[in-house]
Amino acid sequence: MWLYGTKREKEEQRQIMRNFPKCTVVNPSKLKELEDNSMEFYKNIVAGCDCLVFSRLAGRVTAGVGIEIKHALSLGKPVYELRSTKLFRLKKPIRYLSREETRTLFLSLDISD
């Protein structure tokens, strides 16, 4: 959520579209205005996608992203980490921050773009 509307988000979208030119990209920042923004809602979005692409924030995987990764892997969907301009396929679950750790991280970041 911290990246929504930033230059970094736009660049990451370009990289995803370069790597998956024939796919429709579902961008969670475009869904944030919907009334239901619970984790179940986002897990259902993941379930309807062919794969999941994520990036880290300050080198960490935030709580919501971690839950989405875990869910995608449990469904047998490919999961890719976007690092700069390269995609790396994830083969197993990774450690992610708790909700409290995620909140603390968000508070520590400079949100200016």
C-alpha positions as CSV (number, residue, x, y, z in Angstrom):
1,M,0.0,0.0,0.0
2,W,2.9,2.3,0.7
3,L,3.9,2.3,-3.0
4,Y,0.4,3.1,-4.4
5,G,0.6,6.1,-6.7
6,T,4.4,6.4,-6.6
7,K,6.9,6.4,-9.4
8,R,8.2,3.1,-8.2
9,E,4.7,1.5,-8.6
10,K,4.5,2.8,-12.2
11,E,8.0,1.4,-13.0
12,E,7.1,-2.0,-11.4
13,Q,3.9,-2.1,-13.5
14,R,6.0,-1.4,-16.7
15,Q,8.4,-4.2,-15.8
16,I,5.5,-6.7,-15.1
17,M,3.9,-5.8,-18.5
18,R,7.3,-6.2,-20.2
19,N,7.6,-9.7,-18.8
20,F,4.0,-10.7,-19.3
21,P,3.0,-8.8,-22.4
22,K,-0.1,-10.9,-23.2
23,C,-1.5,-10.9,-19.7
24,T,-4.0,-8.6,-18.0
25,V,-2.4,-7.1,-14.9
26,V,-4.6,-6.8,-11.8
27,N,-3.2,-3.9,-9.8
28,P,-4.3,-3.9,-6.1
29,S,-3.9,-0.1,-5.9
30,K,-6.7,0.2,-8.4
31,L,-8.9,-2.0,-6.2
32,K,-8.3,0.0,-3.0
33,E,-11.4,2.1,-3.5
34,L,-13.7,-0.9,-3.3
35,E,-15.6,-1.4,-0.1
36,D,-14.3,-4.8,0.7
37,N,-10.6,-4.6,1.2
38,S,-10.3,-7.5,3.6
39,M,-7.6,-10.2,3.2
40,E,-10.3,-12.6,2.0
41,F,-11.1,-10.2,-0.8
42,Y,-7.5,-10.1,-1.9
43,K,-7.0,-13.8,-1.5
44,N,-10.0,-14.3,-3.9
45,I,-8.3,-11.9,-6.4
46,V,-5.1,-14.0,-6.2
47,A,-7.2,-17.2,-6.7
48,G,-8.5,-15.7,-10.0
49,C,-5.1,-14.9,-11.3
50,D,-2.6,-17.0,-13.2
51,C,0.4,-15.9,-11.2
52,L,1.5,-13.4,-8.6
53,V,4.3,-10.8,-8.9
54,F,5.4,-9.0,-5.8
55,S,8.2,-6.8,-4.6
56,R,9.7,-6.1,-1.2
57,L,9.5,-2.8,0.7
58,A,12.7,-1.8,2.3
59,G,13.9,-5.3,1.8
60,R,11.0,-6.8,3.6
61,V,7.8,-8.6,2.6
62,T,4.8,-6.9,4.3
63,A,2.0,-8.8,6.0
64,G,-0.6,-8.5,3.3
65,V,1.8,-9.4,0.5
66,G,3.1,-12.4,2.5
67,I,-0.4,-13.7,3.0
68,E,-1.1,-13.4,-0.7
69,I,2.2,-15.2,-1.5
70,K,1.4,-18.0,0.8
71,H,-2.1,-18.3,-0.6
72,A,-0.9,-18.3,-4.2
73,L,1.7,-21.0,-3.5
74,S,-1.0,-23.1,-1.7
75,L,-3.1,-23.0,-4.9
76,G,-0.1,-24.1,-7.0
77,K,0.2,-20.7,-8.7
78,P,3.6,-19.4,-9.9
79,V,4.9,-16.6,-7.7
80,Y,7.6,-14.2,-8.9
81,E,9.6,-11.6,-7.0
82,L,10.4,-8.5,-9.0
83,R,13.8,-7.1,-8.1
84,S,14.7,-4.1,-10.1
85,T,14.1,-5.3,-13.7
86,K,14.3,-9.0,-13.1
87,L,11.8,-11.6,-12.0
88,F,12.8,-14.5,-9.8
89,R,10.4,-17.5,-9.3
90,L,9.7,-18.4,-5.7
91,K,9.6,-22.1,-5.0
92,K,8.6,-22.1,-1.3
93,P,7.0,-19.7,1.2
94,I,9.1,-16.9,2.6
95,R,9.2,-15.1,5.9
96,Y,7.0,-12.0,6.0
97,L,6.3,-9.3,8.6
98,S,3.5,-9.5,11.0
99,R,0.8,-6.8,10.8
100,E,2.4,-4.9,13.7
101,E,5.8,-5.1,12.1
102,T,4.3,-3.9,8.9
103,R,2.7,-0.9,10.6
104,T,6.0,-0.1,12.3
105,L,7.8,-0.3,8.9
106,F,5.2,2.0,7.3
107,L,5.6,4.6,10.1
108,S,9.4,4.6,9.6
109,L,9.3,5.3,5.9
110,D,9.4,8.6,4.2
111,I,6.3,8.6,2.0
112,S,7.4,11.4,-0.3
113,D,7.9,10.2,-3.9
